[in-house]
Amino acid sequence: MNSFEPKKLALLRILQILEQYSDYDNPLKQEDIARCLDRDYGIVIERKAIGRNISLLREAGYDVMSDRRGSYLASREFDDSELRLLIDGVLASRHITARHSKELIEKLCSLSNRYFRSHVKNICSVNEWSKTDNQSLFYNIEVIDTAIERGKQVAFSYNKYGADKKLHKTSDQCVTPYQMILHNQRYYLIACNEKWKNLGHYRLDRITDIRMTDEPATPLRSLPGHKNGIDYKEYATSLPYMFTDRPQGIEFLADPGIVDQIVDWFGDNARIQSSGEKLNVYVRASPMAMEYWAMQYLNFVEILSPASLRKRIAANLEAARGKYQ
């Protein structure tokens, strides 16, 4: 090495060596640790000093275990199973670009030891997953967080995909941001549209050219129907798709075989009762969203009320029937 680190850094470097190279199946003897100190950091100390430093780490609260095989870090901030869960979450998140996904997975891998990385094959396949190509997601989150904290509006370009599978600007928006919410593997901004003074939902991966303005935020409780704010848990389950119409009471019959899907979509918001061989289900949800949802589960669901929603679905079926004659 070109330079040597002072021996007073040995305690920190021993911890880093244990983090990187050790676990229950791969304990390190004192001579192994001494070799790593010399090779990686240019620190040369006696074996007894290594033992004293390991004792100091234990006193400081680190879960360093020692047996006849050597010493190893027995627990970490995240277990390997927890890291795998987080990595799978990153991979499944369509709103995160392939490049950012790979960077996040690399950072998650660094929280374990070198042996964990060899078991994570998903890093190489990240480009095969369906991902957004909008590179602005994390910057969007940062600007929105700052605007919420400072009580300011944000302005941005809103985009949609064209037939060329590229994002194209469709409108300029000025909104008061209230909350970001993950829903159906998509990241949405819940905000007040300053032009229409109503609540809207904006996909974060469709937002570009965002900036915080000097205009003060519109208080959420000043919007019609929101004097008590928003119950975000109820809000998410009442909107299986992110439409902006007001949730209503909706009743439908369902086959018992799709009760898992009902709970997945509506959670505690669904009231389910047996009705002969069917299930009678009551939810509060967006009628526009429920129109799409009921069409998705057409063979298993019958909308009972409201009558207007039932008629719209009947009209959809009639129009679809005409296309396939």
Residue pairs with C-beta under 8 A, 6 or more apart in sequence:
1 41
1 42
3 42
4 41
4 42
4 43
5 13
5 41
5 42
5 43
6 43
7 43
7 45
9 41
9 43
10 37
10 43
10 45
10 49
10 50
10 53
11 53
11 56
11 57
13 37
13 40
13 41
13 43
14 33
14 37
14 50
14 53
14 54
14 57
15 57
15 62
17 28
17 33
17 36
17 37
17 40
18 28
18 33
18 57
18 64
18 71
18 72
18 73
19 73
19 76
19 113
20 113
20 114
21 28
21 32
21 36
21 113
21 114
22 28
22 70
22 71
22 72
22 73
22 113
23 72
23 73
23 113
23 115
24 65
24 72
24 74
25 115
26 72
26 113
26 115
27 66
27 67
27 69
27 70
27 71
27 72
28 36
28 70
28 71
28 72
29 69
29 70
29 71
30 47
30 50
30 51
30 70
30 71
31 47
32 70
33 50
33 71
34 44
34 45
34 47
34 50
37 43
37 44
37 45
37 50
38 44
54 64
54 66
54 71
57 64
58 64
62 73
63 73
63 74
63 75
64 71
64 72
64 73
64 74
65 71
65 72
65 73
65 74
66 72
73 113
76 111
76 112
77 111
78 86
78 108
78 111
78 112
80 112
80 116
80 119
83 108
83 109
83 111
83 112
83 116
84 120
86 108
87 105
87 108
87 109
87 120
87 122
88 122
90 96
90 101
90 104
90 105
90 108
91 101
91 105
91 122
91 126
91 129
92 129
92 185
93 101
93 185
93 187
94 129
94 130
94 131
94 132
94 185
94 186
94 205
95 132
95 137
95 185
95 186
95 187
95 203
95 204
95 205
96 104
96 131
96 132
96 137
97 131
97 132
97 133
97 134
97 135
97 137
98 126
98 127
98 129
98 131
99 135
100 135
100 137
100 138
101 126
101 129
101 131
102 123
102 126
105 120
105 122
105 123
105 126
106 123
109 116
109 117
109 120
109 123
132 205
133 166
133 167
134 159
134 167
134 205
134 206
134 207
134 208
136 207
136 208
136 210
137 187
137 204
137 205
139 210
140 156
140 204
140 207
140 210
141 180
141 204
143 154
143 210
143 211
143 212
144 154
144 177
144 180
144 189
144 204
144 210
146 212
147 153
147 154
147 177
147 212
147 217
148 177
148 178
148 179
148 217
150 212
151 216
151 217
152 212
152 213
152 214
152 215
152 216
152 217
153 174
153 175
153 176
153 177
153 194
153 212
153 213
153 215
153 216
153 217
153 218
154 174
154 175
154 176
154 177
154 191
154 210
154 211
154 212
154 213
155 172
155 173
155 174
155 175
155 210
155 211
155 213
156 172
156 173
156 175
156 207
156 208
156 209
156 210
156 211
157 169
157 171
157 172
157 173
157 207
157 208
157 209
158 169
158 170
158 171
158 172
158 173
158 202
158 206
158 207
159 167
159 168
159 169
159 170
159 206
159 207
159 208
160 167
160 168
160 170
160 206
161 167
161 168
162 168
167 206
167 208
169 208
173 193
173 202
174 194
174 195
174 213
174 215
175 189
175 191
175 192
175 193
175 194
175 200
175 202
176 191
176 192
176 194
176 217
176 218
176 220
177 189
177 190
177 191
177 217
178 190
178 191
178 192
178 220
178 230
179 189
179 190
179 230
179 232
180 187
180 188
180 189
180 190
180 204
181 187
181 188
181 190
181 232
181 235
181 236
182 188
183 236
183 239
183 242
184 240
184 241
184 242
186 203
186 205
186 242
187 203
187 204
187 205
188 201
188 202
188 203
188 204
188 242
189 201
189 202
189 203
189 204
189 207
190 199
190 200
190 201
190 230
190 235
191 199
191 200
191 201
191 202
192 198
192 199
192 200
192 218
192 220
192 223
193 199
193 200
194 215
194 218
197 218
197 223
198 223
198 224
198 244
199 223
199 226
199 244
200 244
201 242
201 243
201 244
220 226
220 229
220 230
221 227
221 228
221 229
225 246
233 267
233 268
234 269
234 284
237 265
237 266
237 267
237 268
237 269
237 270
237 283
237 285
238 247
238 266
238 269
238 283
238 284
238 285
238 286
239 247
239 285
239 286
239 289
240 265
240 266
240 285
240 286
240 289
240 290
240 292
240 293
241 286
241 288
241 289
241 292
241 293
242 289
243 286
243 288
243 289
244 286
245 286
245 287
245 288
246 286
247 284
247 285
247 286
248 284
248 285
248 286
248 287
248 306
249 282
249 283
249 284
249 305
249 306
250 282
250 283
250 284
250 285
250 287
250 290
250 303
250 305
250 306
250 309
251 280
251 281
251 282
251 303
251 304
251 305
252 281
252 294
252 301
252 302
252 303
252 304
253 275
253 278
253 279
253 280
253 281
253 301
253 302
253 304
254 262
254 278
254 279
254 281
254 297
254 300
254 301
254 302
255 278
255 279
255 300
255 301
256 277
256 278
256 279
257 300
258 297
258 300
258 301
259 272
259 279
261 297
262 270
262 272
262 279
262 281
263 270
265 293
266 283
266 285
269 283
269 284
269 285
270 281
270 282
270 283
271 281
271 282
271 283
272 279
272 280
272 281
273 279
273 280
273 281
274 280
283 290
285 293
287 306
287 308
287 309
290 303
290 309
291 309
291 312
291 313
291 316
294 301
294 303
294 309
294 313
295 313
295 316
298 317
303 309
303 310
303 313
304 310
